Amino acid sequence: NYVAAKNDWSDLNEIMDYYLLNQDEAERIAEESARTFRDRYLTPAAEACYIRRMIYEYAKVQNFEPQLYKNITNDDGTVAQRMRGVSWERFAFRAPARFDIPGGPEGYWFKSNQVDFED
């Protein structure tokens, strides 16, 4: 998945010359590296893990403490705690909302029968 080089890069010119002459091998290495990266780091689970970690790390530098639960009063007067919002997994993997393009006012969209193409 990679081409080893010396720590001081002193053999870089030699390596480049070799792979410029052996394009098939260079392409195989590049394709394998791309496949490994894609299959390991760009899966939905890996992306969710990355974003969850990013949010947790971002939360560490905030100057407030988020409240996971809120108190609600039941019909019988008892107080219970209810979770605020939704879990990250439920948020990240929800079905996308349907999006319909709204219609414009009458005459808004171009109609070819309103144009004289003869001129």
Backbone bond lengths (Angstrom), bond angles and torsions (degrees), N, CA, C in turn:
res aa  C-N    CA-C-N  psi(-1)  N-CA   C-N-CA  omega(-1)  CA-C   N-CA-C  phi
1 N - - - 1.453 - - 1.521 113.21 -
2 Y 1.318 116.88 -7.59 1.451 119.42 -179.53 1.518 108.87 -150.80
3 V 1.296 114.96 168.10 1.457 121.48 177.39 1.523 106.97 -112.68
4 A 1.346 115.58 121.52 1.466 120.05 -178.48 1.519 110.21 -75.81
5 A 1.314 115.87 138.24 1.462 122.38 176.70 1.521 108.17 -134.29
6 K 1.308 115.94 160.44 1.462 120.16 178.56 1.525 109.91 -67.94
7 N 1.318 116.09 154.06 1.461 120.92 -178.26 1.521 113.09 -58.46
8 D 1.328 117.25 -30.85 1.467 119.95 -178.71 1.534 112.35 -95.59
9 W 1.298 117.72 7.23 1.463 124.80 177.94 1.535 112.87 62.14
10 S 1.303 118.28 18.40 1.474 120.46 -176.48 1.527 112.68 -66.85
11 D 1.328 118.13 -20.29 1.465 120.51 179.58 1.527 112.53 -101.27
12 L 1.317 118.21 12.54 1.463 121.34 -176.45 1.518 112.48 -62.01
13 N 1.316 118.20 -43.78 1.472 119.95 179.96 1.523 111.24 -61.27
14 E 1.308 116.79 -41.19 1.468 121.28 178.93 1.531 110.76 -64.00
15 I 1.322 116.71 -43.32 1.466 121.16 178.93 1.523 110.40 -63.56
16 M 1.318 117.29 -45.42 1.470 121.02 -179.93 1.523 111.08 -61.70
17 D 1.320 116.49 -43.70 1.472 119.97 178.95 1.522 110.45 -60.44
18 Y 1.346 116.98 -42.67 1.461 121.05 -179.30 1.530 110.85 -60.78
19 Y 1.337 117.34 -48.71 1.462 119.95 -176.11 1.521 112.66 -76.11
20 L 1.311 118.67 -22.32 1.464 119.95 172.25 1.529 110.51 -69.61
21 L 1.319 116.94 -31.18 1.469 121.23 176.81 1.527 111.74 -83.50
22 N 1.319 118.44 -22.80 1.470 123.63 -178.12 1.522 109.93 -118.23
23 Q 1.318 115.05 67.08 1.470 121.86 -175.50 1.532 112.55 -61.04
24 D 1.344 118.03 -36.07 1.468 119.94 -178.99 1.526 111.39 -62.74
25 E 1.307 116.46 -42.75 1.463 120.37 179.13 1.530 110.86 -67.36
26 A 1.324 116.13 -40.79 1.467 120.00 178.17 1.527 110.81 -62.61
27 E 1.333 116.32 -40.50 1.465 120.13 179.67 1.528 110.76 -67.36
28 R 1.332 117.84 -38.72 1.461 121.52 178.23 1.533 110.36 -61.66
29 I 1.327 116.39 -43.52 1.470 120.54 179.38 1.532 110.12 -63.78
30 A 1.319 116.42 -43.54 1.468 120.19 -179.60 1.524 111.29 -64.35
31 E 1.334 117.80 -43.01 1.463 120.91 179.87 1.529 111.19 -65.42
32 E 1.328 116.58 -40.98 1.465 120.39 179.19 1.528 111.09 -65.35
33 S 1.319 116.70 -39.70 1.467 120.26 177.92 1.521 110.80 -64.48
34 A 1.330 116.45 -43.41 1.468 120.24 179.38 1.530 110.33 -64.30
35 R 1.336 117.35 -41.71 1.463 121.05 179.97 1.533 110.23 -63.73
36 T 1.320 116.70 -45.27 1.467 120.56 179.78 1.521 110.81 -61.10
37 F 1.327 116.94 -46.15 1.468 120.73 179.68 1.525 110.36 -61.49
38 R 1.338 116.24 -47.47 1.462 120.67 -177.68 1.521 111.37 -62.85
39 D 1.340 117.20 -47.14 1.462 120.79 -175.46 1.528 113.24 -73.39
40 R 1.322 117.11 -24.38 1.461 119.65 -177.08 1.524 112.69 -97.96
41 Y 1.323 117.63 -38.47 1.471 119.93 -170.42 1.525 115.04 -112.32
42 L 1.313 118.90 -10.51 1.463 119.89 -178.25 1.523 112.92 -112.85
43 T 1.309 117.62 20.88 1.457 120.44 175.60 1.529 108.64 -77.50
44 P 1.320 118.16 157.50 1.468 119.27 177.33 1.526 112.69 -57.06
45 A 1.330 117.35 -38.87 1.468 119.90 179.79 1.525 111.04 -65.98
46 A 1.334 117.48 -41.45 1.463 120.55 179.89 1.526 110.73 -66.66
47 E 1.334 116.89 -39.87 1.466 119.69 178.10 1.523 110.85 -64.66
48 A 1.339 117.36 -41.84 1.468 120.70 178.63 1.523 110.46 -62.82
49 C 1.331 115.62 -40.09 1.474 120.19 178.81 1.533 110.22 -63.30
50 Y 1.310 116.34 -44.21 1.465 121.04 179.95 1.529 110.60 -62.24
51 I 1.321 116.90 -46.49 1.470 120.23 -177.03 1.520 110.44 -67.74
52 R 1.353 117.47 -39.70 1.458 119.98 177.21 1.525 110.32 -60.20
53 R 1.331 116.70 -44.66 1.470 120.78 179.78 1.528 110.36 -63.68
54 M 1.338 116.12 -40.50 1.458 120.23 178.78 1.537 110.79 -61.01
55 I 1.318 116.97 -42.58 1.466 120.52 179.85 1.524 110.73 -66.49
56 Y 1.339 117.31 -42.66 1.466 120.20 178.43 1.530 111.17 -62.44
57 E 1.313 117.14 -42.69 1.463 119.79 179.67 1.527 111.00 -67.76
58 Y 1.316 117.10 -38.08 1.468 121.26 177.45 1.535 109.79 -63.86
59 A 1.335 116.18 -38.52 1.467 120.22 -179.23 1.525 111.69 -63.02
60 K 1.322 117.67 -28.14 1.462 120.77 -178.93 1.527 112.84 -64.73
61 V 1.327 118.37 -24.87 1.463 120.60 -177.24 1.528 112.58 -101.12
62 Q 1.319 117.09 6.46 1.465 120.41 178.18 1.519 109.94 -79.06
63 N 1.319 116.82 155.01 1.459 120.07 -179.49 1.532 112.12 -99.26
64 F 1.322 117.72 22.54 1.457 121.24 175.05 1.527 108.36 -143.85
65 E 1.308 115.48 161.43 1.463 121.95 179.41 1.526 108.10 -106.45
66 P 1.338 118.42 114.70 1.464 119.98 179.25 1.528 110.90 -63.59
67 Q 1.295 116.91 143.21 1.460 122.31 179.08 1.527 108.67 -98.97
68 L 1.338 116.15 115.72 1.458 120.77 -177.85 1.528 111.47 -74.72
69 Y 1.342 116.54 -32.46 1.466 120.45 -177.70 1.523 110.16 -119.47
70 K 1.328 114.60 153.57 1.460 119.05 172.82 1.524 108.08 -128.95
71 N 1.321 115.50 150.51 1.460 120.86 179.73 1.517 109.34 -81.90
72 I 1.324 115.87 133.31 1.461 121.04 175.44 1.525 107.63 -126.11
73 T 1.298 115.52 149.42 1.465 120.83 178.74 1.525 108.15 -101.36
74 N 1.332 115.33 122.30 1.471 120.69 178.80 1.519 110.23 -75.27
75 D 1.313 116.51 169.82 1.472 121.62 179.89 1.521 112.31 -60.35
76 D 1.329 117.39 -30.02 1.468 120.04 -179.19 1.523 112.66 -86.36
77 G 1.347 117.53 4.39 1.451 121.69 176.58 1.518 114.69 92.92
78 T 1.318 117.31 -7.21 1.467 119.28 178.21 1.527 109.65 -76.55
79 V 1.311 114.30 152.76 1.464 120.19 -179.77 1.526 108.61 -104.70
80 A 1.299 115.74 131.92 1.464 121.04 178.86 1.523 108.60 -131.09
81 Q 1.302 115.22 161.72 1.463 119.73 177.30 1.521 109.31 -101.10
82 R 1.315 114.99 136.86 1.456 120.49 177.45 1.520 108.50 -125.30
83 M 1.339 116.28 139.21 1.456 120.67 -179.52 1.527 109.71 -68.05
84 R 1.330 115.38 134.53 1.454 120.72 178.17 1.518 108.52 -84.68
85 G 1.314 118.85 142.60 1.455 122.63 174.79 1.516 112.87 67.18
86 V 1.312 115.66 -153.07 1.464 122.38 179.94 1.519 108.87 -131.95
87 S 1.322 116.15 161.27 1.459 119.83 178.17 1.529 109.45 -67.89
88 W 1.324 115.51 160.42 1.463 120.12 179.44 1.526 110.63 -59.97
89 E 1.324 117.98 -43.01 1.450 121.19 -177.99 1.529 111.26 -62.12
90 R 1.331 115.78 -43.46 1.472 118.81 179.48 1.531 110.70 -65.80
91 F 1.323 116.76 -37.36 1.466 120.60 178.11 1.527 111.40 -68.26
92 A 1.342 117.00 -47.43 1.469 121.37 -173.52 1.519 112.64 -69.96
93 F 1.318 117.67 -32.27 1.462 119.97 -173.70 1.522 113.43 -109.27
94 R 1.317 116.78 22.13 1.461 118.98 177.51 1.523 109.52 -75.33
95 A 1.296 115.54 157.24 1.464 119.92 178.51 1.520 108.80 -68.36
96 P 1.330 117.41 140.89 1.465 118.76 179.71 1.529 110.75 -66.02
97 A 1.298 115.39 145.57 1.459 120.58 179.30 1.530 109.57 -70.00
98 R 1.307 116.03 145.78 1.454 121.06 177.93 1.526 108.19 -72.13
99 F 1.316 115.23 137.79 1.456 119.95 -179.56 1.512 109.35 -123.54
100 D 1.316 116.21 114.36 1.460 121.65 176.20 1.518 108.11 -108.40
101 I 1.308 116.24 132.89 1.463 120.32 178.11 1.520 108.04 -72.80
102 P 1.323 116.73 122.19 1.470 118.38 -179.23 1.523 110.84 -69.96
103 G 1.297 115.33 149.20 1.463 120.19 177.44 1.518 110.55 -76.28
104 G 1.298 116.18 148.65 1.459 120.55 178.47 1.518 110.86 -90.52
105 P 1.318 116.57 177.39 1.463 119.55 177.35 1.535 110.29 -66.85
106 E 1.288 115.91 162.88 1.466 121.30 -179.07 1.528 109.70 -56.02
107 G 1.319 116.59 132.90 1.453 121.34 179.77 1.523 113.81 82.89
108 Y 1.330 117.64 1.94 1.455 121.02 -177.57 1.521 112.02 -72.33
109 W 1.330 116.31 -43.90 1.458 120.58 -178.09 1.516 110.77 -83.60
110 F 1.290 116.59 144.69 1.458 123.37 179.94 1.518 109.99 -64.93
111 K 1.319 116.21 131.62 1.468 121.19 175.12 1.520 107.21 -124.21
112 S 1.323 115.28 125.53 1.465 119.15 -173.73 1.524 112.92 -66.51
113 N 1.335 118.42 -23.09 1.464 118.75 -179.97 1.540 111.30 -74.80
114 Q 1.330 118.35 -4.93 1.452 121.33 177.63 1.526 111.81 -94.34
115 V 1.323 117.83 0.31 1.452 121.59 -177.28 1.517 109.32 -116.30
116 D 1.309 116.45 136.33 1.452 120.92 176.94 1.530 107.81 -93.20
117 F 1.327 116.32 104.79 1.455 120.14 -176.85 1.536 112.50 -83.48
118 E 1.318 117.78 -0.76 1.466 121.91 -177.41 1.526 111.82 -74.10
119 D 1.308 117.92 -26.39 1.474 120.37 -174.70 1.480 112.34 -79.93
